[in-house]
């Protein structure tokens, strides 16, 4: 996460001095679950599995644990090197995807209903959904998913979703990232280091405009080659951290930055957060289809 923090201006004075590290903020995460990892110890205030009947924390995929580490990992095993964006944030985790990262809309809708029911109990402020629909999903299923996510926004929650990895053609942003209300996160075109390079640029992020001519993604953040918590850590031969790529990884970078913002300015509404994110983003090549690249230092200055 070190280069991510450099890229998005994460090393600003307020965070270095410990003034806004997500304290007092609860983020609900709908994903593949969360594993027990030293970096995430004490971060999960609630868990529910909508794909099975297990009440224990678990993640048979690793995707959700990786996302959780980007959000709220303490960096304990790495002496802070791979700490998440808001390491004092609380997490409410709903498992809506299976070990392959697949699920159905009914699981996600159940997870959204759960978040609404538990909103006041846990003080949920942010919802992170690193989940996007397949292009061939039935239109009525897409509509239900979109309406449910927008209902979360309408009750005042900051909803942050991924643009999907079906880009970069126009109109390739995944549902619910096509919503005009929620904050949709994409990944700018990325030039890889020579040791990783198979082609010069990695360009996969979903892009708008949507069918309603809405510009998307809203904001861009690093998502290629992100190192975070390995959900299989503790098994023989497994390292504590693992690298993953996708708009799923960029989404918690933005959610974590917003948690830092809300820990500093807790009275901000979701609309105010979105406007502040827009005005603080920085236009760089590869982000022309949205507001620009996330910059946390500018985001936290009012």
ZIHUWO-V153614 format. One record per residue. RES is the residue in one letter. SS is DSSP state (~ for helix, > for strand, _ for the rest). OMEGA is omega in whole degrees, 0 to 359 (NA if undefined). D_LAST is the distance of its C-alpha to the last C-alpha in Angstrom with 2 decimals. Layout:
res: <RES & RES>
ss: <SS & SS>
omega: <OMEGA & OMEGA>
d_last: <D_LAST & D_LAST>
This chain:
res: <X & X & X & X & X & X & X & X & X & X & X & X & X & X & X & X & X & X & X & X & X & X & X & X & X & X & X & X & X & X & X & X & X & X & X & X & X & X & X & X & X & X & X & X & X & X & X & X & X & X & X & X & X & X & X & X & X & X & X & X & X & X & X & X & X & X & X & X & X & X & X & X & X & X & X & X & X & X & X & X & X & X & X & X & X & X & X & X & X & X & X & X & X & X & X & X & X & X & X & X & X & X & X & X & X & X & X & X & X & X & X & X & X & X & X & X & X & X & X & X & X & X & X & X & X & X & X & X & X & X & X & X & X & X & X & X & X & X & X & X & X & X & X & X & X & X & X & X & X & X & X & X & X & X & X & X & X & X & X & X & X & X & X & X & X & X & X & X & X & X & X & X & X & X & X & X & X & X & X & X & X & X & X & X & X & X & X & X & X & X & X & X & X & X & X & X & X & X & X & X & X & X & X & X & X & X & X & X & X & X & X & X & X & X & X & X & X & X & X & X & X & X & X & X & X & X & X & X & X & X & X & X & X & X & X & X & X & X & X & X & X & X & X & X & X & X & X & X & X & X & X & X & X & X & X & X & X & X & X & X & X & X & X & X & X & X & X & X & X & X & X & X & X & X & X & X & X & X & X & X & X & X & X & X & X & X & X & X & X & X & X & X & X & X & X & X & X & X & X & X & X & X>
ss: <_ & ~ & ~ & ~ & ~ & ~ & ~ & _ & _ & _ & _ & _ & ~ & ~ & ~ & ~ & _ & _ & _ & _ & _ & _ & _ & _ & _ & > & > & > & > & > & > & _ & _ & _ & _ & _ & _ & ~ & ~ & ~ & _ & _ & _ & > & > & > & > & > & > & _ & _ & _ & _ & _ & _ & _ & _ & _ & _ & _ & _ & _ & ~ & ~ & ~ & ~ & ~ & ~ & ~ & ~ & ~ & ~ & _ & _ & _ & ~ & ~ & ~ & _ & _ & _ & _ & _ & _ & _ & _ & _ & _ & _ & > & > & > & > & > & > & _ & _ & _ & _ & _ & _ & _ & _ & _ & ~ & ~ & ~ & ~ & ~ & ~ & ~ & ~ & ~ & ~ & ~ & ~ & ~ & ~ & ~ & ~ & ~ & ~ & _ & > & > & > & > & > & > & _ & _ & _ & _ & _ & _ & _ & _ & _ & ~ & ~ & ~ & ~ & ~ & ~ & ~ & ~ & ~ & ~ & ~ & ~ & ~ & ~ & ~ & ~ & _ & _ & _ & > & > & > & > & > & _ & _ & _ & _ & _ & _ & _ & _ & _ & _ & _ & _ & _ & _ & _ & _ & _ & _ & _ & _ & > & > & > & > & _ & _ & _ & > & > & _ & _ & ~ & ~ & ~ & _ & _ & _ & _ & > & > & _ & _ & _ & _ & _ & _ & _ & _ & _ & _ & _ & _ & _ & _ & _ & _ & > & > & _ & _ & _ & _ & _ & > & > & > & > & _ & _ & _ & _ & _ & _ & _ & _ & _ & _ & _ & > & > & > & > & _ & _ & ~ & ~ & ~ & ~ & ~ & ~ & ~ & ~ & ~ & ~ & ~ & ~ & ~ & ~ & ~ & ~ & ~ & ~ & _ & _ & _ & _ & _ & ~ & ~ & ~ & ~ & ~ & ~ & ~ & ~ & ~ & ~ & ~ & _ & > & _ & _ & _ & _ & _ & _ & _ & _ & _ & _ & > & _ & _ & ~ & ~ & ~ & ~ & _ & _ & _>
omega: <185 & 183 & 175 & 182 & 176 & 185 & 185 & 178 & 185 & 182 & 177 & 188 & 184 & 182 & 178 & 180 & 176 & 184 & 182 & 182 & 179 & 181 & 180 & 182 & 175 & 177 & 175 & 183 & 174 & 187 & 182 & 181 & 179 & 180 & 174 & 182 & 182 & 181 & 183 & 181 & 178 & 184 & 187 & 181 & 179 & 182 & 174 & 181 & 180 & 180 & 182 & 185 & 183 & 177 & 182 & 175 & 175 & 180 & 183 & 178 & 185 & 181 & 182 & 178 & 177 & 178 & 180 & 178 & 177 & 180 & 196 & 180 & 181 & 185 & 185 & 185 & 183 & 183 & 176 & 183 & 182 & 175 & 179 & 184 & 183 & 190 & 176 & 178 & 171 & 181 & 169 & 192 & 174 & 178 & 182 & 180 & 182 & 184 & 178 & 183 & 180 & 178 & 174 & 185 & 181 & 178 & 182 & 179 & 177 & 178 & 179 & 177 & 179 & 179 & 179 & 182 & 185 & 186 & 184 & 182 & 183 & 182 & 182 & 177 & 187 & 172 & 179 & 180 & 177 & 185 & 176 & 182 & 172 & 182 & 184 & 179 & 182 & 182 & 182 & 176 & 177 & 181 & 179 & 180 & 182 & 181 & 181 & 179 & 179 & 175 & 175 & 179 & 184 & 178 & 172 & 179 & 174 & 184 & 183 & 186 & 181 & 178 & 183 & 185 & 183 & 183 & 12 & 183 & 177 & 179 & 185 & 180 & 185 & 170 & 13 & 180 & 180 & 180 & 178 & 184 & 188 & 179 & 183 & 186 & 176 & 178 & 178 & 174 & 188 & 174 & 184 & 172 & 184 & 183 & 181 & 193 & 169 & 171 & 190 & 183 & 171 & 188 & 187 & 188 & 176 & 182 & 172 & 359 & 180 & 178 & 178 & 178 & 176 & 178 & 180 & 353 & 176 & 185 & 179 & 177 & 178 & 179 & 182 & 178 & 182 & 179 & 180 & 188 & 177 & 181 & 180 & 181 & 185 & 174 & 181 & 176 & 182 & 178 & 181 & 182 & 181 & 180 & 176 & 183 & 174 & 175 & 174 & 180 & 179 & 183 & 178 & 173 & 180 & 178 & 179 & 177 & 178 & 176 & 176 & 179 & 182 & 176 & 177 & 181 & 188 & 182 & 180 & 176 & 179 & 178 & 178 & 177 & 182 & 179 & 180 & 178 & 181 & 185 & 182 & 180 & 185 & 179 & 174 & 177 & 181 & 179 & 186 & 183 & 178 & 181 & 184 & 182 & 174 & 172 & 187 & 181 & 178 & 181 & 185 & 178 & 179 & NA>
d_last: <25.40 & 24.96 & 24.89 & 22.59 & 19.95 & 20.60 & 20.47 & 17.16 & 15.39 & 15.80 & 16.83 & 13.58 & 13.83 & 12.30 & 14.87 & 17.60 & 17.44 & 17.67 & 14.66 & 13.76 & 16.84 & 17.25 & 18.91 & 19.79 & 19.21 & 22.34 & 22.68 & 25.92 & 27.56 & 30.49 & 32.45 & 35.66 & 35.07 & 34.19 & 36.60 & 36.96 & 35.34 & 34.63 & 31.01 & 30.50 & 32.48 & 31.15 & 28.36 & 30.28 & 30.52 & 32.65 & 34.67 & 36.93 & 39.15 & 39.76 & 42.11 & 44.54 & 45.38 & 43.93 & 41.89 & 41.17 & 38.17 & 39.28 & 38.36 & 41.38 & 39.41 & 36.72 & 34.11 & 32.27 & 32.40 & 30.93 & 28.02 & 27.60 & 27.62 & 24.78 & 22.78 & 23.78 & 26.49 & 26.75 & 28.50 & 31.28 & 34.11 & 32.47 & 31.19 & 27.60 & 28.12 & 27.72 & 25.24 & 23.14 & 19.45 & 19.00 & 22.24 & 21.85 & 21.47 & 24.51 & 26.41 & 28.70 & 30.93 & 33.27 & 35.90 & 36.58 & 37.91 & 41.10 & 41.96 & 41.97 & 38.53 & 40.28 & 40.14 & 40.72 & 38.61 & 40.21 & 38.79 & 35.26 & 35.73 & 37.04 & 34.03 & 31.71 & 33.88 & 33.66 & 29.87 & 29.98 & 32.60 & 30.80 & 27.26 & 27.44 & 29.65 & 27.33 & 23.98 & 23.24 & 19.74 & 20.14 & 23.31 & 24.06 & 27.07 & 28.24 & 31.27 & 32.49 & 35.76 & 38.68 & 39.44 & 42.78 & 41.54 & 43.13 & 41.17 & 41.50 & 40.02 & 37.02 & 36.58 & 36.72 & 34.16 & 31.77 & 32.27 & 31.75 & 28.44 & 27.21 & 28.40 & 26.07 & 23.15 & 24.69 & 24.78 & 21.02 & 20.86 & 18.61 & 21.47 & 21.30 & 24.59 & 26.31 & 27.60 & 30.95 & 33.10 & 35.43 & 33.98 & 33.57 & 35.60 & 34.08 & 33.95 & 34.03 & 30.89 & 32.14 & 31.96 & 29.67 & 27.30 & 28.73 & 27.07 & 24.87 & 22.82 & 22.00 & 19.89 & 22.52 & 22.32 & 24.63 & 25.66 & 25.89 & 29.34 & 29.93 & 32.38 & 34.06 & 35.49 & 39.21 & 40.42 & 38.86 & 39.43 & 41.81 & 40.37 & 37.92 & 35.02 & 34.13 & 33.15 & 33.31 & 30.09 & 30.62 & 29.65 & 29.59 & 30.17 & 31.30 & 34.36 & 32.27 & 30.83 & 27.32 & 25.51 & 25.12 & 23.82 & 20.24 & 18.81 & 20.77 & 20.87 & 23.70 & 26.66 & 29.75 & 31.44 & 29.02 & 30.52 & 30.01 & 32.23 & 35.81 & 37.05 & 40.59 & 40.00 & 42.85 & 45.48 & 47.89 & 46.57 & 42.98 & 40.15 & 37.03 & 34.78 & 35.38 & 33.95 & 33.20 & 32.01 & 30.61 & 27.76 & 28.31 & 26.86 & 23.80 & 22.92 & 22.30 & 20.18 & 17.68 & 18.42 & 17.91 & 14.48 & 13.57 & 15.32 & 13.18 & 10.02 & 12.18 & 13.57 & 10.37 & 9.46 & 13.11 & 13.23 & 11.52 & 14.43 & 15.72 & 15.25 & 11.52 & 11.40 & 13.65 & 11.85 & 8.58 & 11.27 & 13.06 & 10.72 & 9.82 & 13.55 & 15.87 & 19.27 & 22.13 & 25.83 & 26.67 & 23.55 & 24.61 & 25.42 & 21.82 & 18.20 & 18.55 & 18.08 & 15.46 & 13.25 & 11.75 & 10.30 & 8.20 & 7.63 & 6.38 & 3.79 & 0.00>
